[in-house]
Amino acid sequence: MDKNLCTVCGSEKKGSFCDSCKADTPSNIVISVSDTINIRDSLRVRKTVSGLRKWVSESLAGWFPSGDPKLPDGVDKSRTIDRETKEYHEIVKKYGTDEVIHEVHEPLDKHKK
């Protein structure tokens, strides 16, 4: 947004002539610039036990991109895989809302990737 303001009276003017002062006055040119930055994050935590090669539980939460053109803003995902209790839990919501797209709670041995 650009504005050309009169340095004498402060009113907006067109060109170098000020209609309020009825004279050719110097100008203050005001330029405003703005931008928006969206920050999205996610977190994954894995629990390991000494002596085992693989992790025993994993928790994942946050924003993830979606391959679905109906969800251009991505999704909020919360997933827990626990090999100790043999459970799998996942909730996928539309980004920015509480609309649940997908929800699974099942034993880990019944879960298919």
Legacy VTK file of the C-alpha trace (Angstrom):
# vtk DataFile Version 3.0
C-alpha trace
ASCII
DATASET POLYDATA
POINTS 113 float
0.000 0.000 0.000
1.608 3.263 -1.156
0.587 6.718 0.039
1.823 10.143 -1.041
1.404 12.500 1.952
1.886 16.272 2.149
4.759 17.220 4.504
2.979 20.458 5.518
-0.562 19.266 6.440
-0.229 15.437 6.333
-3.167 14.867 3.971
-2.954 12.464 1.047
-2.252 14.129 -2.270
-2.025 13.233 -5.956
1.218 14.235 -7.634
3.109 17.225 -6.189
0.101 19.561 -5.675
-1.700 19.412 -2.290
-5.459 20.107 -2.477
-5.574 21.011 1.259
-2.674 23.486 1.216
-3.482 24.690 -2.324
0.245 24.647 -3.099
3.067 22.592 -4.583
4.484 21.000 -1.391
7.123 18.345 -0.639
5.905 14.759 -0.218
6.330 11.970 2.304
5.936 8.643 0.522
4.713 5.840 2.793
5.188 2.234 1.632
3.832 -0.702 3.661
4.966 -4.285 3.099
3.731 -7.387 4.936
4.223 -11.132 4.664
2.923 -14.241 6.417
5.016 -17.230 7.468
3.336 -20.497 8.449
5.340 -22.711 10.783
4.416 -26.362 11.089
6.233 -28.901 13.183
6.236 -32.536 14.160
7.989 -34.677 16.750
9.005 -38.331 16.896
10.249 -40.024 20.065
11.569 -43.579 20.206
12.190 -45.589 23.343
15.037 -48.087 23.273
16.085 -50.731 25.768
19.677 -51.744 26.377
20.468 -55.069 24.720
17.764 -54.856 22.040
18.563 -53.740 18.508
15.139 -52.242 17.702
13.177 -49.579 19.533
10.368 -50.801 21.798
7.956 -47.873 21.417
7.518 -44.883 19.168
5.320 -41.796 19.496
4.814 -39.441 16.590
2.754 -36.236 16.592
2.380 -33.058 14.560
1.807 -31.773 11.046
2.478 -33.939 7.996
1.903 -33.341 4.278
-0.940 -35.197 2.646
-0.860 -36.722 -0.822
-4.603 -36.134 -1.112
-5.524 -33.082 -3.249
-8.566 -32.591 -0.985
-6.148 -31.838 1.896
-3.688 -29.277 0.478
-2.859 -27.935 3.970
-1.781 -31.385 5.224
-2.907 -33.282 8.320
-2.312 -33.435 12.066
-1.236 -36.945 12.988
-0.805 -38.661 16.335
0.557 -42.224 16.303
1.828 -44.553 19.026
3.399 -47.944 18.350
4.207 -49.894 21.517
5.948 -53.239 21.078
5.962 -53.901 24.835
2.165 -53.770 25.198
1.670 -54.773 21.529
-0.649 -51.868 20.733
-1.076 -49.537 17.754
-2.947 -46.220 17.973
-3.303 -43.595 15.234
-5.504 -40.527 14.823
-5.357 -38.360 11.676
-7.195 -35.017 11.638
-7.663 -32.354 8.997
-5.040 -29.637 9.627
-6.344 -26.745 11.709
-9.610 -28.464 12.669
-10.749 -31.309 14.912
-12.309 -33.199 11.995
-11.100 -36.807 12.316
-10.217 -38.362 8.950
-8.839 -41.678 10.175
-8.687 -43.371 13.590
-7.262 -46.808 14.455
-6.834 -48.525 17.835
-5.839 -52.176 17.510
-3.387 -54.846 18.641
-0.042 -54.484 16.891
-0.191 -58.006 15.407
-3.532 -57.150 13.680
-2.204 -53.895 12.194
-1.342 -53.819 8.490
0.829 -51.076 7.005
LINES 1 114
113 0 1 2 3 4 5 6 7 8 9 10 11 12 13 14 15 16 17 18 19 20 21 22 23 24 25 26 27 28 29 30 31 32 33 34 35 36 37 38 39 40 41 42 43 44 45 46 47 48 49 50 51 52 53 54 55 56 57 58 59 60 61 62 63 64 65 66 67 68 69 70 71 72 73 74 75 76 77 78 79 80 81 82 83 84 85 86 87 88 89 90 91 92 93 94 95 96 97 98 99 100 101 102 103 104 105 106 107 108 109 110 111 112
